[in-house]
């Protein structure tokens, strides 16, 4: 600034009526610096407000992005939960199908065993009925002389009867034996009974056994029918359940594929969302650094302009009070000095001192 002031004074000395010109130039420099300082403050405030609004907008966008990322993360967790639920349900369906297959296998095995037992029972019952008919027919044709041989037929009947696979028949034989007090091993007619009465008693016993066995056959037939119907209904229910399970299994497997695809998309959306957060945070940091740099530069420019303004003010005050108030004799001496240096042809309009000074100020 001291160099500029020297240039200012030297230029003023070389001009016509330089005392007034220097004072005018000092006033112009002071005014220009004041305007520049005022513009600096205004531009700084406008810039600061604008960039503060940008930071505020970025902060708001960051907050909204964080909320969005929370929703994205929740979407990922929801898809993981849905996948776990679906996998568990698929596992349950597959386990249920295996269980039903075992149930059907056990059912068919039991059904086969039941049919075998029923066939065996029917064979034994039919054999018993044939023996009863044979014994009853033989008994009716026996005379007293041959009645003693009847015991061997009865004994043979009991042997077959007691070795049958149907336990109820064995128990029935024991019950008849104990109730009727008949000694099947005896070849003699019980004392006090004649031949006719003895035959009728034996025939009635055989008739009772026949009625009982036929009733058992009927009961077994009904049981077989009811059991077959129940087992068929039970197997049909299992088959119907399996059909629904297979449908659900196919649906859930397709749904699982969709959920896995959705999980991939949700994870990518979450990653992109987090990347956007980092981007916004970096932008906020850059904006704040820019604001800080602007403040540093503003303070430097403000200090420089303030120093210049103070200096111009002091020079102007000193010049106005000490030089500008001098009488015409001082001004004439300056003019004479100018004439001696042959600069009278210098025209003020050809040299704008204030512009040159401003240019030099801008350079410094």
KAVENWO-V25198 format. One record per backbone hydrogen bond with DSSP energy under -1.0 kcal/mol. NH is the residue of the N-H (numbers start at 1). CO is the residue of the C=O. E is the energy in kcal/mol with one decimal. If there is no record, write none. Layout:
nh->NH co->CO e->E
nh->NH co->CO e->E
This chain:
nh->5 co->1 e->-2.4
nh->6 co->2 e->-2.0
nh->7 co->3 e->-2.6
nh->8 co->4 e->-2.5
nh->9 co->5 e->-2.6
nh->10 co->6 e->-2.8
nh->11 co->7 e->-2.6
nh->12 co->8 e->-2.1
nh->13 co->9 e->-2.2
nh->14 co->10 e->-1.5
nh->21 co->17 e->-1.3
nh->22 co->18 e->-2.8
nh->23 co->19 e->-1.6
nh->24 co->20 e->-2.3
nh->25 co->21 e->-2.8
nh->26 co->22 e->-2.7
nh->27 co->23 e->-1.9
nh->28 co->24 e->-2.2
nh->29 co->25 e->-2.7
nh->30 co->26 e->-2.4
nh->31 co->27 e->-2.6
nh->32 co->28 e->-2.9
nh->33 co->29 e->-2.5
nh->34 co->30 e->-2.2
nh->35 co->31 e->-2.5
nh->36 co->32 e->-2.7
nh->37 co->33 e->-2.7
nh->38 co->34 e->-2.4
nh->39 co->35 e->-3.0
nh->40 co->36 e->-2.4
nh->41 co->37 e->-2.3
nh->42 co->38 e->-2.4
nh->43 co->39 e->-3.3
nh->44 co->40 e->-2.4
nh->45 co->41 e->-2.4
nh->46 co->42 e->-2.6
nh->47 co->43 e->-2.9
nh->48 co->44 e->-3.0
nh->49 co->45 e->-2.7
nh->50 co->46 e->-2.5
nh->51 co->47 e->-2.8
nh->52 co->48 e->-2.5
nh->53 co->49 e->-2.2
nh->54 co->50 e->-1.9
nh->55 co->51 e->-2.5
nh->56 co->52 e->-2.6
nh->57 co->53 e->-2.8
nh->58 co->54 e->-2.7
nh->59 co->55 e->-2.6
nh->60 co->56 e->-2.5
nh->61 co->57 e->-2.6
nh->62 co->58 e->-2.6
nh->63 co->59 e->-2.4
nh->64 co->60 e->-2.5
nh->65 co->61 e->-2.4
nh->66 co->62 e->-2.3
nh->67 co->63 e->-2.1
nh->68 co->64 e->-2.4
nh->69 co->65 e->-2.7
nh->70 co->66 e->-2.1
nh->71 co->67 e->-1.9
nh->72 co->68 e->-2.3
nh->73 co->69 e->-3.0
nh->74 co->70 e->-2.3
nh->75 co->71 e->-2.1
nh->76 co->72 e->-1.9
nh->77 co->73 e->-2.4
nh->78 co->74 e->-2.7
nh->79 co->75 e->-2.2
nh->80 co->76 e->-2.3
nh->81 co->77 e->-2.5
nh->82 co->78 e->-2.9
nh->83 co->79 e->-2.5
nh->84 co->80 e->-2.3
nh->85 co->81 e->-2.6
nh->86 co->82 e->-2.7
nh->87 co->83 e->-2.9
nh->88 co->84 e->-2.4
nh->89 co->85 e->-2.4
nh->90 co->86 e->-2.9
nh->91 co->87 e->-2.6
nh->92 co->88 e->-2.3
nh->93 co->89 e->-2.6
nh->94 co->90 e->-2.6
nh->95 co->91 e->-2.4
nh->96 co->92 e->-2.7
nh->97 co->93 e->-2.6
nh->98 co->94 e->-2.0
nh->99 co->95 e->-2.6
nh->100 co->96 e->-2.9
nh->101 co->97 e->-2.2
nh->102 co->98 e->-2.2
nh->103 co->99 e->-2.5
nh->104 co->100 e->-2.8
nh->105 co->101 e->-2.4
nh->106 co->102 e->-2.9
nh->107 co->103 e->-2.8
nh->108 co->104 e->-3.0
nh->109 co->105 e->-2.3
nh->110 co->106 e->-2.9
nh->111 co->107 e->-2.8
nh->112 co->108 e->-2.4
nh->113 co->109 e->-2.4
nh->114 co->110 e->-2.9
nh->115 co->111 e->-2.6
nh->116 co->112 e->-2.2
nh->117 co->113 e->-2.6
nh->118 co->114 e->-2.5
nh->119 co->115 e->-2.8
nh->120 co->116 e->-2.5
nh->121 co->117 e->-2.5
nh->122 co->118 e->-2.9
nh->123 co->119 e->-2.5
nh->124 co->120 e->-2.4
nh->125 co->121 e->-2.9
nh->126 co->122 e->-2.9
nh->127 co->123 e->-2.5
nh->128 co->124 e->-2.6
nh->129 co->125 e->-2.5
nh->130 co->126 e->-2.4
nh->131 co->127 e->-2.1
nh->132 co->128 e->-2.5
nh->133 co->129 e->-2.8
nh->134 co->130 e->-2.6
nh->135 co->131 e->-3.2
nh->136 co->132 e->-2.9
nh->137 co->133 e->-2.7
nh->138 co->134 e->-2.8
nh->139 co->135 e->-2.5
nh->140 co->136 e->-1.9
nh->141 co->137 e->-1.2
nh->149 co->146 e->-1.2
nh->150 co->147 e->-1.1
nh->153 co->149 e->-1.0
nh->154 co->150 e->-2.4
nh->155 co->151 e->-2.5
nh->156 co->152 e->-2.1
nh->157 co->153 e->-2.3
nh->158 co->154 e->-2.8
nh->159 co->155 e->-2.0
nh->160 co->156 e->-2.1
nh->161 co->157 e->-3.0
nh->162 co->158 e->-3.2
nh->163 co->159 e->-1.2
nh->170 co->166 e->-1.1
nh->171 co->167 e->-2.3
nh->172 co->168 e->-2.5
nh->173 co->169 e->-2.5
nh->174 co->170 e->-2.2
nh->175 co->171 e->-2.4
nh->176 co->172 e->-3.0
nh->177 co->173 e->-2.6
nh->178 co->174 e->-2.8
nh->179 co->175 e->-2.5
nh->180 co->176 e->-2.7
nh->184 co->182 e->-1.1
nh->186 co->183 e->-1.4
nh->193 co->190 e->-1.5
nh->198 co->194 e->-2.1
nh->199 co->195 e->-2.4
nh->200 co->196 e->-2.8
nh->201 co->197 e->-2.3
nh->202 co->198 e->-2.2
nh->203 co->199 e->-3.1
nh->204 co->200 e->-2.7
nh->205 co->201 e->-1.9
nh->206 co->202 e->-2.4
nh->207 co->203 e->-2.7
nh->208 co->204 e->-2.7
nh->209 co->205 e->-2.2
nh->210 co->206 e->-2.4
nh->211 co->207 e->-2.7
nh->212 co->208 e->-2.4
nh->213 co->209 e->-2.5
nh->214 co->210 e->-2.7
nh->215 co->211 e->-2.2
nh->216 co->212 e->-2.4
nh->217 co->213 e->-2.7
nh->218 co->214 e->-2.3
nh->219 co->215 e->-2.6
nh->220 co->216 e->-3.0
nh->221 co->217 e->-2.4
nh->222 co->218 e->-2.6
nh->223 co->219 e->-2.6
nh->224 co->220 e->-2.7
nh->225 co->221 e->-2.7
nh->226 co->222 e->-3.2
nh->227 co->223 e->-3.2
nh->228 co->224 e->-2.7
nh->229 co->225 e->-2.8
nh->230 co->226 e->-3.0
nh->231 co->227 e->-3.0
nh->232 co->228 e->-2.5
nh->233 co->229 e->-2.7
nh->234 co->230 e->-2.9
nh->235 co->231 e->-2.8
nh->236 co->232 e->-2.6
nh->237 co->233 e->-2.6
nh->238 co->234 e->-2.1
nh->239 co->235 e->-2.8
nh->240 co->236 e->-2.5
nh->241 co->237 e->-2.5
nh->242 co->238 e->-2.9
nh->243 co->239 e->-2.1
nh->244 co->240 e->-1.9
nh->245 co->241 e->-2.8
nh->246 co->242 e->-2.8
nh->247 co->243 e->-1.8
nh->248 co->244 e->-2.8
nh->249 co->245 e->-2.9
nh->250 co->246 e->-2.3
nh->251 co->247 e->-2.3
nh->252 co->248 e->-2.9
nh->253 co->249 e->-2.3
nh->254 co->250 e->-2.1
nh->255 co->251 e->-2.6
nh->256 co->252 e->-2.5
nh->257 co->253 e->-1.5
nh->258 co->254 e->-1.8
nh->259 co->255 e->-2.6
nh->260 co->256 e->-2.4
nh->261 co->257 e->-2.1
nh->262 co->258 e->-2.7
nh->263 co->259 e->-2.4
nh->264 co->260 e->-2.1
nh->265 co->261 e->-2.3
nh->266 co->262 e->-2.8
nh->267 co->263 e->-2.7
nh->268 co->264 e->-2.2
nh->269 co->265 e->-2.6
nh->270 co->266 e->-2.2
nh->271 co->267 e->-2.5
nh->272 co->268 e->-2.8
nh->273 co->269 e->-2.2
nh->274 co->270 e->-2.4
nh->275 co->271 e->-2.2
nh->276 co->272 e->-2.0
nh->277 co->273 e->-1.7
nh->278 co->274 e->-2.2
nh->279 co->275 e->-2.2
nh->280 co->276 e->-2.6
nh->281 co->277 e->-2.7
nh->282 co->278 e->-2.4
nh->283 co->279 e->-2.2
nh->284 co->280 e->-2.4
nh->285 co->281 e->-2.3
nh->286 co->282 e->-2.5
nh->287 co->283 e->-2.4
nh->288 co->284 e->-2.6
nh->289 co->285 e->-2.4
nh->290 co->286 e->-2.5
nh->291 co->287 e->-2.6
nh->292 co->288 e->-2.5
nh->293 co->289 e->-2.9
nh->294 co->290 e->-2.7
nh->295 co->291 e->-2.3
nh->296 co->292 e->-2.3
nh->297 co->293 e->-2.7
nh->298 co->294 e->-2.8
nh->299 co->295 e->-2.6
nh->300 co->296 e->-2.0
nh->301 co->297 e->-2.8
nh->302 co->298 e->-3.0
nh->303 co->299 e->-2.5
nh->304 co->300 e->-2.5
nh->305 co->301 e->-2.8
nh->306 co->302 e->-2.7
nh->307 co->303 e->-2.3
nh->308 co->304 e->-2.5
nh->309 co->305 e->-3.0
nh->310 co->306 e->-2.6
nh->311 co->307 e->-2.3
nh->312 co->308 e->-3.2
nh->313 co->309 e->-2.5
nh->314 co->310 e->-2.5
nh->315 co->311 e->-2.8
nh->316 co->312 e->-3.0
nh->317 co->313 e->-2.5
nh->318 co->314 e->-2.7
nh->319 co->315 e->-3.4
nh->320 co->316 e->-2.6
nh->321 co->317 e->-2.0
nh->322 co->318 e->-2.0
nh->323 co->319 e->-2.0
nh->324 co->319 e->-3.2
nh->326 co->323 e->-2.0
nh->331 co->327 e->-1.2
nh->332 co->328 e->-2.8
nh->333 co->329 e->-2.1
nh->334 co->330 e->-1.8
nh->335 co->331 e->-2.1
nh->336 co->332 e->-2.9
nh->337 co->333 e->-2.1
nh->338 co->334 e->-1.9
nh->339 co->335 e->-2.4
nh->340 co->336 e->-2.5
nh->341 co->337 e->-1.3
nh->342 co->339 e->-1.5
nh->343 co->338 e->-1.5
nh->346 co->343 e->-1.5
nh->350 co->347 e->-1.1
nh->351 co->348 e->-1.4
nh->353 co->351 e->-1.0
nh->356 co->352 e->-1.6
nh->357 co->353 e->-2.4
nh->358 co->354 e->-2.2
nh->359 co->355 e->-2.2
nh->360 co->356 e->-2.1
nh->361 co->357 e->-2.5
nh->362 co->358 e->-2.5
nh->363 co->359 e->-1.9
nh->364 co->360 e->-1.9
